[in-house]
Amino acid sequence: MNADNLPLPLRWPVLATLGIALLPLLLQLPHLLAILVAASWLLISGASLRWSLPSVLRLLLVVLVLATIAQQMGLRPGRDTGCALLAAMLAIKGSELRNLRDARSAIGFALFAPFAAFLLDQGPLSLLLGLLAVLAALANLARLARWSVGLPSQAALPQLRQVMLLLLLALPLALAAFWLLPRLDGPLWGLPERAVGRPGLSDTLQPGKWIDLMADDSAALRVRFDGPVPAPEQRYWRGPVMSQFDGSSWSRANLPGQAATPRDSVAQWRYVIDYEPTDKRQLVALDLPLAAPAGSHLDGQYSLRSERPLTGLTRWALASSPAQADTSALSDALRRHYLALPEGYNPRTLALGRQWQREAAGDGEKIVQRALQWVRRDFAYTLATPLPGRHLADEFLFDQQAGFCEHFSSSFAILLRSAGVPTRVVTGYTGGVRNRYGDYWVVRRMDAHAWNEVWLAGRGWVRVDPTAAVAPERIYDTLEQRLADGEVATEGLLPALGLRWQALREAGDWLRQRWNQQVLGYDAAAQARLLRYFNLADAPFARSLLMLAWLLASGLAVALMWQLLTRSKAPADPLLAAWQRLGQRYRHLGLEPGRNESAQAWAARVQRQLGDSPLTELARRYNASRYAGQADPPLLAQLRRHRPKRS
């Protein structure tokens, strides 16, 4: 064997292992970057099978990938940036594959990729791809080990059985650690933030910046109602409330004396939200939440925020009721805040608002209805709206008169403030689609929405949705919900395919929801519920009992691993197996055969100790049958029947 020359039958499986390990990472990277990394792996793998790539070409690939990472993610370090760098290095690692040491190093380095992917996504697909990478890595290490000592390559099926046995041996220990090891209430260590934020709600709203969010159909949250489900016009999931406007964007304001207090309203809806990670702190609740659950706080505008960044799946139990009439007066300071507009922006909108204020004699409700009538009559809903200029409300209301919720809510707020009506912008989600398999509701990121709240005397804050006025099907009567409810005609190929796709999508989401609940959702609280099920409510005692159970289960698992790994395998030759079992029968007499003792030498030693014994004749016949090829059919049965006798 030449240690400096790795043969082709061993080279290409190592390169394939690098590609398999890359898969879970590539699914989490931006599309352009993932395509570039995959193409680099293909190029280098194909070339490395025959040639050694020149250093200049490898350097050019490194520079190209690094430039793409900087262009896609910026120069800010983060989890996704680090994972992208790891993927790039792994794709280029195959160019260094020359000898046994390089192969083992590449396989060991490849195992970092699936673990890094878990920092970005903990879904079942990432787990399956990670397990596939581990299987490929173990199988290749086994092949390399046999080649390094000069043994021939093993067939695929026995090798797969060997690798699966290794994983099965580790499974009891892994399950014991998962279920029984006491969970901490908080994270064990801190993770760096992502350099590229996930699409989601934020503390600011700028018209035209939600295009990526509106095109993202991944789940933002899943909701299970305990009791009645609100009607579509009531399914507004309240998020950040924006009341401060600088001329181009809306933002949250920390208003003094605005701490929310629990209200006397009776909860009309009780529900549990499984909130997907966003790396931010914004939460949503059905409009309006009655109180903040543990680990969050509710501000004076009934907007929920988590005390910790939402880096993983979280669950929140909430109660909400519709807004009630508020007959109290708005303070002068708050009125000024909710009417404030920067100078030098949107002169046409300001002039129209002041005209409406004079004509309505300050009647806020009349002004709101007049604005909604104008929207219904002259405006249209579209995502194909150019980015606004300096006077965004003037351009939208008088020139374009077409856009989506960002444009409607922002321009509507500017118009009503100009007319003397206190107004704020609320962002969140609307709607949701019921999953027929799990009886829960899925709200997707593309359901992100922005609407308004206006202060009307004697009524308090009232929700006004100008987008729903022009496009109610966008908010209340979506095609996706009709497909889920089976209200779309199934005649024809396309409708039938649409129904099948919807059913398949719901089944996949149900599997992901179960995974979230049973695996990702198994935290300290879930472990405490498990303890309460066994009537172990005392926390210190329960944790001590859990630790003891984990230690016992881990000890049993390690003992099982040791027993299976150290046990001697029965030989395939029945005659040899019968001879070895015969030797074990002499163990209680202290006369078992030595490791390097021949059959005749052992039989002679037994003869000296026990006197007359048929073992000498059996040993002669065994040697003749096994090594001289002399057929002796009765021998096998006689070896199995023989028992040692004391002299």
C-alpha positions as CSV (number, residue, x, y, z in Angstrom):
1,M,0.0,0.0,0.0
2,N,1.3,3.4,-1.0
3,A,0.2,5.9,1.7
4,D,0.8,8.8,-0.6
5,N,-1.5,7.6,-3.3
6,L,-5.2,7.2,-2.4
7,P,-6.8,4.9,-5.1
8,L,-9.8,6.0,-7.1
9,P,-12.2,3.5,-5.5
10,L,-11.5,5.1,-2.1
11,R,-11.2,8.7,-3.4
12,W,-14.6,9.2,-4.9
13,P,-16.6,7.9,-1.8
14,V,-14.7,10.5,0.3
15,L,-15.7,13.3,-2.1
16,A,-19.3,12.0,-2.1
17,T,-19.3,12.2,1.7
18,L,-18.3,15.8,1.5
19,G,-21.2,16.5,-0.8
20,I,-23.7,14.6,1.4
21,A,-22.5,16.5,4.5
22,L,-22.9,19.8,2.6
23,L,-26.6,19.2,1.9
24,P,-28.2,20.3,5.2
25,L,-26.1,23.5,5.1
26,L,-26.9,24.3,1.5
27,L,-30.6,24.3,2.3
28,Q,-30.2,27.0,4.9
29,L,-28.0,29.4,2.7
30,P,-29.2,32.1,0.3
31,H,-30.0,30.5,-3.1
32,L,-27.2,32.1,-5.1
33,L,-24.6,31.3,-2.5
34,A,-25.8,27.7,-2.2
35,I,-25.6,27.2,-6.0
36,L,-22.1,28.6,-6.0
37,V,-20.9,26.3,-3.2
38,A,-22.6,23.3,-4.8
39,A,-21.0,24.1,-8.2
40,S,-17.6,24.5,-6.5
41,W,-17.9,21.1,-4.9
42,L,-18.9,19.5,-8.3
43,L,-16.0,21.2,-10.1
44,I,-13.4,20.3,-7.5
45,S,-14.7,16.8,-7.0
46,G,-14.7,16.0,-10.7
47,A,-11.2,17.5,-11.2
48,S,-9.7,15.9,-8.1
49,L,-10.6,12.4,-9.3
50,R,-7.8,12.7,-11.9
51,W,-5.7,15.8,-11.3
52,S,-4.3,17.8,-8.5
53,L,-5.7,21.3,-8.8
54,P,-3.2,24.1,-9.0
55,S,-3.0,26.5,-6.1
56,V,-3.9,29.5,-8.2
57,L,-7.3,27.9,-9.2
58,R,-8.0,27.0,-5.6
59,L,-7.2,30.6,-4.5
60,L,-9.5,32.0,-7.1
61,L,-12.3,29.8,-6.0
62,V,-11.8,30.9,-2.4
63,V,-11.8,34.6,-3.3
64,L,-15.0,34.1,-5.5
65,V,-16.8,32.3,-2.7
66,L,-15.8,34.9,0.0
67,A,-16.8,37.7,-2.3
68,T,-20.2,36.1,-2.8
69,I,-20.6,35.6,1.0
70,A,-19.8,39.3,1.6
71,Q,-22.2,40.4,-1.1
72,Q,-25.1,38.2,0.1
73,M,-24.6,38.6,3.9
74,G,-22.4,41.6,4.3
75,L,-19.3,41.8,6.5
76,R,-21.1,41.4,9.8
77,P,-20.2,38.1,11.5
78,G,-23.0,35.8,12.5
79,R,-24.2,32.2,12.7
80,D,-25.2,32.1,9.0
81,T,-22.0,33.8,7.9
82,G,-19.9,31.3,9.8
83,C,-22.0,28.4,8.3
84,A,-21.5,29.8,4.9
85,L,-17.7,30.0,5.4
86,L,-17.8,26.4,6.6
87,A,-19.7,25.3,3.6
88,A,-17.2,27.1,1.3
89,M,-14.2,25.5,3.0
90,L,-15.8,22.1,2.8
91,A,-16.6,22.4,-0.9
92,I,-12.9,23.2,-1.5
93,K,-11.5,20.6,0.9
94,G,-11.6,17.9,-1.8
95,S,-8.8,19.6,-3.7
96,E,-6.4,18.5,-0.9
97,L,-7.3,14.8,-1.1
98,R,-4.0,12.9,-1.8
99,N,-3.4,10.3,0.9
100,L,-4.9,8.4,3.8
101,R,-4.4,11.2,6.2
102,D,-6.1,13.7,3.9
103,A,-9.1,11.4,3.5
104,R,-9.6,10.9,7.2
105,S,-9.1,14.7,7.8
106,A,-11.7,15.5,5.2
107,I,-14.3,13.1,6.6
108,G,-13.7,14.5,10.1
109,F,-14.1,18.0,8.9
110,A,-17.2,17.1,7.0
111,L,-19.0,16.1,10.2
112,F,-19.0,19.7,11.3
113,A,-21.4,20.6,8.5
114,P,-24.6,18.9,9.7
115,F,-24.0,20.0,13.3
116,A,-23.5,23.6,12.0
117,A,-26.8,23.3,10.1
118,F,-28.6,22.6,13.4
119,L,-27.7,26.2,14.5
120,L,-29.9,27.5,11.7
121,D,-32.6,24.9,11.5
122,Q,-33.7,22.0,13.8
123,G,-36.3,20.5,11.5
124,P,-36.7,16.8,10.7
125,L,-35.2,17.2,7.2
126,S,-32.0,18.6,8.7
127,L,-31.8,15.7,11.1
128,L,-32.3,13.1,8.4
129,L,-29.7,14.7,6.1
130,G,-27.3,14.9,9.1
131,L,-27.8,11.2,9.9
132,L,-27.2,10.4,6.2
133,A,-23.9,12.3,6.4
134,V,-22.9,10.4,9.6
135,L,-23.7,7.1,8.0
136,A,-21.6,8.0,4.9
137,A,-18.7,9.2,7.1
138,L,-18.7,6.1,9.3
139,A,-18.9,3.8,6.3
140,N,-15.9,5.5,4.6
141,L,-13.8,5.5,7.8
142,A,-14.4,1.7,8.0
143,R,-13.3,1.3,4.3
144,L,-10.2,3.4,4.9
145,A,-9.4,1.4,8.1
146,R,-9.5,-1.9,6.1
147,W,-7.4,-0.5,3.3
148,S,-4.8,0.9,5.7
149,V,-4.0,-2.6,7.0
150,G,-4.1,-4.3,3.6
151,L,-7.5,-6.0,3.9
152,P,-9.8,-6.2,0.9
153,S,-12.8,-3.9,0.7
154,Q,-15.9,-5.1,2.4
155,A,-19.2,-5.7,0.6
156,A,-21.8,-2.8,0.9
157,L,-24.4,-4.7,2.8
158,P,-22.2,-6.1,5.6
159,Q,-20.5,-2.7,5.9
160,L,-23.9,-1.0,6.2
161,R,-25.0,-3.5,8.9
162,Q,-21.8,-2.7,10.8
163,V,-22.4,1.1,10.7
164,M,-26.0,0.7,11.6
165,L,-25.0,-1.4,14.6
166,L,-22.7,1.4,15.8
167,L,-25.5,3.9,15.6
168,L,-28.0,1.6,17.4
169,L,-25.4,1.1,20.2
170,A,-25.3,4.8,20.7
171,L,-29.1,5.2,20.5
172,P,-30.0,4.2,24.2
173,L,-27.4,6.6,25.6
174,A,-28.7,9.4,23.3
175,L,-32.4,8.8,24.3
176,A,-31.4,8.6,28.0
177,A,-29.7,12.0,27.7
178,F,-32.6,13.5,25.8
179,W,-35.5,12.4,28.0
180,L,-33.9,12.2,31.5
181,L,-31.0,14.7,31.7
182,P,-32.5,17.7,33.7
183,R,-33.3,20.6,31.4
184,L,-32.3,24.1,32.2
185,D,-34.9,26.9,32.1
186,G,-32.6,29.0,29.9
187,P,-30.1,28.4,27.1
188,L,-26.8,26.7,28.2
189,W,-24.7,29.1,26.2
190,G,-25.3,32.1,24.0
191,L,-25.2,31.9,20.2
192,P,-24.2,34.8,18.0
193,E,-26.9,36.5,16.1
194,R,-27.5,35.9,12.4
195,A,-25.9,38.3,10.0
196,V,-28.9,38.1,7.7
197,G,-32.1,38.5,9.6
198,R,-35.0,36.1,9.1
199,P,-38.0,37.6,7.3
200,G,-40.4,38.7,10.0
201,L,-41.9,41.7,11.9
202,S,-39.6,44.5,13.1
203,D,-39.8,47.7,15.0
204,T,-40.0,49.8,11.9
205,L,-42.2,49.9,8.8
206,Q,-41.1,51.5,5.5
207,P,-43.4,51.2,2.5
208,G,-41.9,49.0,-0.2
209,K,-39.7,47.0,2.1
210,W,-41.9,44.0,2.7
211,I,-41.7,42.4,-0.7
212,D,-39.4,39.5,0.5
213,L,-41.7,38.9,3.4
214,M,-44.9,38.9,1.2
215,A,-43.3,36.2,-1.0
216,D,-42.2,33.9,1.9
217,D,-44.8,31.1,2.4
218,S,-43.0,29.5,5.4
219,A,-44.9,29.2,8.6
220,A,-44.6,32.1,11.1
221,L,-46.7,30.6,13.8
222,R,-49.1,27.8,14.5
223,V,-52.2,28.3,16.7
224,R,-54.4,25.8,18.5
225,F,-57.6,27.2,19.9
226,D,-59.1,26.0,23.1
227,G,-62.8,26.7,22.4
228,P,-64.4,28.8,19.7
229,V,-62.3,30.0,16.7
230,P,-62.6,33.7,15.8
231,A,-64.3,34.7,12.5
232,P,-62.0,35.8,9.7
233,E,-62.6,39.5,10.3
234,Q,-61.4,39.0,13.9
235,R,-58.2,37.0,13.1
236,Y,-55.9,40.0,13.4
237,W,-52.6,38.9,15.0
238,R,-51.3,42.1,16.7
239,G,-47.6,42.8,16.6
240,P,-45.5,45.9,16.9
241,V,-47.4,49.2,16.9
242,M,-45.9,52.2,15.1
243,S,-46.7,55.7,16.1
244,Q,-43.6,57.7,15.3
245,F,-43.1,58.9,11.7
246,D,-40.0,60.6,10.3
247,G,-41.1,61.2,6.8
248,S,-40.0,57.9,5.3
249,S,-40.6,55.2,7.9
250,W,-42.8,54.4,10.9
251,S,-41.3,53.2,14.2
252,R,-42.2,52.2,17.7
253,A,-42.2,54.9,20.4
254,N,-41.6,54.4,24.1
255,L,-44.5,56.4,25.5
256,P,-44.3,57.5,29.2
257,G,-47.1,56.3,31.4
258,Q,-48.3,53.8,28.9
259,A,-47.9,50.5,30.8
260,A,-50.8,48.2,30.1
261,T,-52.8,46.8,32.9
262,P,-55.1,43.7,32.8
263,R,-58.6,44.6,31.7
264,D,-61.9,43.5,33.1
265,S,-62.9,41.9,29.8
266,V,-63.7,38.2,29.8
267,A,-61.6,36.1,27.6
268,Q,-63.4,35.2,24.4
269,W,-60.6,33.2,22.8
270,R,-58.0,31.0,24.5
271,Y,-55.3,29.6,22.4
272,V,-51.6,28.4,22.3
273,I,-49.2,29.8,19.8
274,D,-46.1,27.9,18.6
275,Y,-43.9,30.7,17.4
276,E,-41.2,30.0,14.8
277,P,-37.7,31.5,15.5
278,T,-37.1,35.0,14.2
279,D,-34.0,36.1,16.2
280,K,-36.0,39.1,17.3
281,R,-38.2,39.8,20.3
282,Q,-41.5,40.7,18.7
283,L,-44.5,38.5,19.5
284,V,-48.0,38.5,18.2
285,A,-51.4,37.9,19.9
286,L,-54.9,37.8,18.7
287,D,-56.2,41.4,18.9
288,L,-56.5,42.2,21.8
289,P,-54.5,40.2,24.4
290,L,-55.7,40.4,28.0
291,A,-52.3,39.8,29.7
292,A,-48.7,39.0,29.0
293,P,-47.7,35.3,29.5
294,A,-44.5,34.5,31.5
295,G,-41.4,35.6,29.8
296,S,-42.9,38.5,27.9
297,H,-44.4,42.0,28.6
298,L,-47.3,43.9,27.2
299,D,-46.9,47.6,26.5
300,G,-49.5,50.3,26.6
301,Q,-50.5,49.7,23.0
302,Y,-51.1,46.1,23.7
303,S,-48.1,44.9,21.8
304,L,-46.3,41.8,23.1
305,R,-42.5,41.5,23.3
306,S,-40.4,38.6,24.5
307,E,-37.8,39.1,27.2
308,R,-35.3,37.0,25.2
309,P,-34.5,36.9,21.5
310,L,-36.7,34.2,19.7
311,T,-33.7,32.1,18.5
312,G,-35.7,28.8,18.8
313,L,-39.2,27.5,18.7
314,T,-41.3,29.0,21.6
315,R,-44.8,28.3,22.9
316,W,-47.1,30.9,24.4
317,A,-50.5,30.4,26.1
318,L,-52.7,33.5,25.6
319,A,-56.2,34.8,26.1
320,S,-57.8,37.6,24.0
321,S,-61.1,39.4,23.6
322,P,-62.4,42.0,21.1
323,A,-61.7,45.6,21.8
324,Q,-64.2,47.3,24.1
325,A,-65.5,50.8,23.9
326,D,-63.4,53.3,25.8
327,T,-65.1,56.4,26.9
328,S,-62.1,58.0,28.5
329,A,-60.4,61.0,27.0
330,L,-57.0,60.9,25.2
331,S,-54.5,63.1,27.1
332,D,-53.2,66.2,25.4
333,A,-49.7,64.8,25.3
334,L,-50.8,61.6,23.6
335,R,-53.1,63.4,21.2
336,R,-50.1,65.5,20.1
337,H,-48.0,62.4,19.7
338,Y,-50.6,60.6,17.5
339,L,-51.1,63.7,15.3
340,A,-47.4,64.5,14.9
341,L,-46.1,64.8,11.3
342,P,-42.7,66.0,10.2
343,E,-42.5,69.3,8.3
344,G,-41.7,69.4,4.6
345,Y,-43.4,66.2,3.6
346,N,-46.5,65.3,1.6
347,P,-48.0,68.8,1.1
348,R,-50.9,67.6,-1.1
349,T,-52.0,65.1,1.6
350,L,-51.7,67.7,4.3
351,A,-53.9,70.1,2.3
352,L,-56.6,67.5,1.6
353,G,-56.7,66.4,5.3
354,R,-57.1,70.0,6.5
355,Q,-59.9,70.5,4.0
356,W,-61.7,67.3,5.2
357,Q,-61.3,68.4,8.8
358,R,-63.0,71.8,8.1
359,E,-65.8,70.2,6.1
360,A,-66.5,67.5,8.8
361,A,-66.2,70.0,11.6
362,G,-63.7,67.7,13.3
363,D,-66.0,64.6,13.3
364,G,-63.4,61.9,13.2
365,E,-65.8,59.1,12.3
366,K,-67.0,61.0,9.2
367,I,-63.5,61.6,8.1
368,V,-62.6,57.9,8.4
369,Q,-65.7,56.9,6.4
370,R,-64.9,59.4,3.7
371,A,-61.3,58.1,3.4
372,L,-62.6,54.5,3.2
373,Q,-65.1,55.4,0.5
374,W,-62.3,57.0,-1.6
375,V,-60.2,53.9,-1.2
376,R,-63.0,51.6,-2.3
377,R,-63.8,53.7,-5.3
378,D,-60.4,54.6,-6.8
379,F,-57.7,52.3,-5.4
380,A,-56.4,48.8,-6.3
381,Y,-54.3,46.2,-4.6
382,T,-51.0,45.1,-6.2
383,L,-47.5,44.1,-5.2
384,A,-46.0,45.8,-8.3
385,T,-45.6,49.3,-6.8
386,P,-42.4,51.3,-7.3
387,L,-40.4,52.4,-4.2
388,P,-41.7,55.7,-2.9
389,G,-39.9,59.0,-3.1
390,R,-39.8,61.8,-0.6
391,H,-43.5,62.4,-0.6
392,L,-44.7,58.9,-0.2
393,A,-48.3,59.7,0.7
394,D,-48.7,62.2,-2.1
395,E,-47.4,59.8,-4.6
396,F,-49.5,56.9,-3.4
397,L,-52.8,58.8,-2.9
398,F,-52.8,61.0,-5.9
399,D,-50.5,59.4,-8.5
400,Q,-50.3,55.6,-8.2
401,Q,-53.4,54.7,-6.2
402,A,-52.3,51.1,-6.2
403,G,-50.2,49.2,-3.7
404,F,-50.3,46.8,-0.8
405,C,-50.8,47.0,3.0
406,E,-47.6,49.0,3.7
407,H,-48.7,51.8,1.3
408,F,-52.3,51.8,2.4
409,S,-51.7,51.9,6.1
410,S,-48.9,54.4,6.0
411,S,-50.6,56.9,3.6
412,F,-54.0,56.4,5.4
413,A,-52.3,57.3,8.8
414,I,-50.7,60.5,7.3
415,L,-54.0,61.5,5.7
416,L,-56.0,61.0,8.9
417,R,-53.4,62.8,11.1
418,S,-53.6,65.7,8.6
419,A,-57.3,65.7,9.2
420,G,-56.9,65.9,13.0
421,V,-57.7,62.2,13.7
422,P,-55.2,60.5,16.1
423,T,-53.9,57.5,14.2
424,R,-51.3,54.8,14.6
425,V,-50.0,51.9,12.4
426,V,-50.3,48.3,13.6
427,T,-48.3,45.5,12.1
428,G,-48.7,41.8,12.5
429,Y,-50.5,39.0,10.6
430,T,-54.0,38.3,9.4
431,G,-55.9,35.2,8.7
432,G,-54.5,31.7,8.9
433,V,-55.4,28.4,7.3
434,R,-56.7,25.5,9.2
435,N,-54.8,22.2,9.0
436,R,-57.3,19.4,8.6
437,Y,-54.9,16.8,10.0
438,G,-53.9,18.5,13.2
439,D,-56.9,20.8,13.8
440,Y,-54.7,23.9,14.2
441,W,-54.2,27.1,12.2
442,V,-51.1,28.0,10.3
443,V,-50.2,31.7,9.8
444,R,-47.4,32.1,7.2
445,R,-44.9,34.9,6.9
446,M,-46.7,36.0,3.7
447,D,-49.7,36.8,5.8
448,A,-47.9,39.8,7.3
449,H,-50.1,42.8,7.3
450,A,-50.3,46.4,8.4
451,W,-53.5,48.2,9.4
452,N,-54.5,51.3,11.3
453,E,-56.1,52.3,14.6
454,V,-57.8,55.6,15.0
455,W,-59.0,57.3,18.2
456,L,-62.7,58.2,18.1
457,A,-64.4,60.0,20.9
458,G,-66.6,57.7,23.0
459,R,-65.2,54.6,21.3
460,G,-61.4,54.7,22.0
461,W,-59.0,53.0,19.6
462,V,-60.9,51.5,16.6
463,R,-59.3,49.2,14.0
464,V,-59.5,50.5,10.5
465,D,-58.1,48.4,7.6
466,P,-57.9,50.3,4.3
467,T,-56.4,47.3,2.6
468,A,-59.4,45.2,3.4
469,A,-61.6,47.9,2.1
470,V,-60.1,47.6,-1.4
471,A,-59.1,43.9,-1.4
472,P,-61.2,41.9,1.2
473,E,-60.2,38.7,-0.5
474,R,-56.6,39.4,0.5
475,I,-57.6,39.4,4.1
476,Y,-60.8,37.5,4.8
477,D,-61.4,35.1,1.9
478,T,-58.2,33.7,0.6
479,L,-57.9,31.0,-2.1
480,E,-55.7,28.9,0.2
481,Q,-58.4,28.7,2.8
482,R,-61.0,27.8,0.2
483,L,-58.8,25.0,-1.0
484,A,-58.4,23.8,2.6
485,D,-62.1,23.9,3.2
486,G,-62.8,22.1,-0.1
487,E,-64.9,25.0,-1.4
488,V,-63.1,25.1,-4.8
489,A,-64.5,23.1,-7.7
490,T,-62.5,20.0,-8.4
491,E,-63.5,19.5,-12.0
492,G,-60.5,19.7,-14.3
493,L,-56.8,18.8,-13.9
494,L,-55.5,22.0,-12.4
495,P,-58.1,22.3,-9.5
496,A,-57.6,18.6,-8.7
497,L,-53.8,19.1,-8.6
498,G,-54.3,22.1,-6.4
499,L,-56.3,20.1,-3.9
500,R,-53.8,17.3,-3.9
501,W,-50.9,19.8,-3.4
502,Q,-52.8,21.5,-0.6
503,A,-53.4,18.1,1.2
504,L,-49.8,17.1,0.8
505,R,-48.6,20.5,2.1
506,E,-50.9,20.2,5.1
507,A,-49.7,16.7,5.9
508,G,-46.1,17.9,5.8
509,D,-46.9,20.8,8.0
510,W,-48.6,18.5,10.5
511,L,-45.5,16.3,10.6
512,R,-43.4,19.4,11.3
513,Q,-45.8,20.6,14.0
514,R,-45.6,17.2,15.7
515,W,-41.8,17.3,15.5
516,N,-41.9,20.8,17.1
517,Q,-44.1,19.7,19.9
518,Q,-42.5,16.3,20.8
519,V,-38.8,17.1,20.1
520,L,-38.0,20.8,19.8
521,G,-40.7,21.6,22.4
522,Y,-39.3,19.2,25.0
523,D,-37.9,21.9,27.3
524,A,-37.7,22.3,31.1
525,A,-41.4,23.0,31.2
526,A,-42.3,19.8,29.3
527,Q,-40.0,17.8,31.5
528,A,-41.7,19.3,34.6
529,R,-45.1,18.2,33.1
530,L,-43.7,14.7,32.7
531,L,-42.7,14.7,36.3
532,R,-46.1,15.9,37.4
533,Y,-47.6,13.0,35.5
534,F,-45.7,10.7,37.8
535,N,-46.7,12.7,40.9
536,L,-43.2,14.2,41.3
537,A,-44.0,17.8,41.9
538,D,-41.2,18.7,44.3
539,A,-38.6,20.5,42.1
540,P,-35.3,19.6,43.9
541,F,-36.3,16.0,44.6
542,A,-37.6,15.6,41.0
543,R,-34.3,17.0,39.6
544,S,-32.3,14.7,41.8
545,L,-34.5,11.7,40.8
546,L,-34.1,12.7,37.1
547,M,-30.3,12.9,37.5
548,L,-30.3,9.4,39.2
549,A,-32.5,8.0,36.5
550,W,-30.2,9.4,33.8
551,L,-27.1,8.0,35.4
552,L,-28.7,4.6,35.7
553,A,-30.0,4.6,32.2
554,S,-26.6,5.8,30.9
555,G,-24.8,3.1,32.8
556,L,-27.1,0.4,31.4
557,A,-26.6,1.8,27.9
558,V,-22.8,1.9,28.3
559,A,-22.9,-1.7,29.7
560,L,-25.0,-2.8,26.7
561,M,-22.6,-1.2,24.3
562,W,-19.6,-2.9,26.0
563,Q,-21.2,-6.3,26.0
564,L,-22.2,-6.1,22.3
565,L,-18.8,-4.8,21.2
566,T,-16.7,-7.3,23.2
567,R,-18.7,-10.4,22.7
568,S,-17.1,-13.0,20.4
569,K,-18.9,-13.7,17.3
570,A,-19.8,-17.3,16.4
571,P,-17.7,-18.5,13.4
572,A,-19.5,-19.3,10.2
573,D,-18.0,-22.8,10.0
574,P,-20.3,-25.1,12.1
575,L,-17.5,-27.5,12.9
576,L,-15.3,-24.7,14.2
577,A,-18.2,-23.3,16.2
578,A,-18.9,-26.7,17.8
579,W,-15.2,-27.1,18.7
580,Q,-15.1,-23.7,20.3
581,R,-18.2,-24.4,22.4
582,L,-16.6,-27.7,23.4
583,G,-13.6,-25.8,24.8
584,Q,-15.9,-23.5,26.8
585,R,-17.4,-26.6,28.6
586,Y,-14.0,-27.3,30.1
587,R,-13.8,-23.8,31.6
588,H,-15.3,-24.7,34.9
589,L,-12.5,-27.3,35.3
590,G,-9.8,-24.7,34.5
591,L,-8.9,-26.6,31.4
592,E,-10.2,-24.4,28.6
593,P,-7.9,-24.2,25.5
594,G,-5.3,-21.5,25.4
595,R,-5.5,-18.6,22.8
596,N,-2.7,-20.0,20.7
597,E,-2.9,-23.7,21.7
598,S,-3.5,-26.3,18.9
599,A,-6.3,-28.8,19.2
600,Q,-3.9,-31.8,19.7
601,A,-1.8,-29.9,22.3
602,W,-4.9,-29.0,24.3
603,A,-6.3,-32.5,24.1
604,A,-2.9,-33.9,25.4
605,R,-3.0,-31.4,28.3
606,V,-6.5,-32.5,29.2
607,Q,-5.5,-36.1,29.0
608,R,-2.7,-35.5,31.5
609,Q,-5.1,-33.9,33.9
610,L,-8.2,-36.1,33.6
611,G,-6.7,-39.4,32.5
612,D,-8.5,-41.5,29.9
613,S,-10.6,-39.0,27.8
614,P,-12.2,-39.3,24.3
615,L,-11.0,-35.7,23.7
616,T,-7.7,-37.0,22.1
617,E,-9.6,-39.0,19.5
618,L,-12.0,-36.1,18.8
619,A,-9.1,-33.7,18.3
620,R,-7.5,-36.1,15.8
621,R,-10.7,-36.4,13.8
622,Y,-11.3,-32.7,14.0
623,N,-7.9,-31.9,12.5
624,A,-8.4,-34.5,9.8
625,S,-11.8,-33.2,8.9
626,R,-11.0,-29.5,9.0
627,Y,-7.5,-29.4,7.6
628,A,-7.0,-32.7,5.7
629,G,-10.4,-32.7,4.0
630,Q,-11.4,-36.1,5.3
631,A,-15.2,-36.2,5.5
632,D,-16.5,-37.3,8.9
633,P,-20.3,-36.7,9.1
634,P,-20.9,-38.0,12.7
635,L,-18.1,-35.8,14.1
636,L,-20.3,-32.6,14.4
637,A,-23.0,-34.3,16.5
638,Q,-20.4,-36.0,18.7
639,L,-18.6,-32.7,19.4
640,R,-22.0,-31.2,20.4
641,R,-22.8,-34.1,22.8
642,H,-19.4,-34.4,24.5
643,R,-19.2,-33.3,28.1
644,P,-16.1,-33.3,30.3
645,K,-15.9,-35.8,33.2
646,R,-13.7,-35.6,36.2
647,S,-11.3,-38.5,36.8
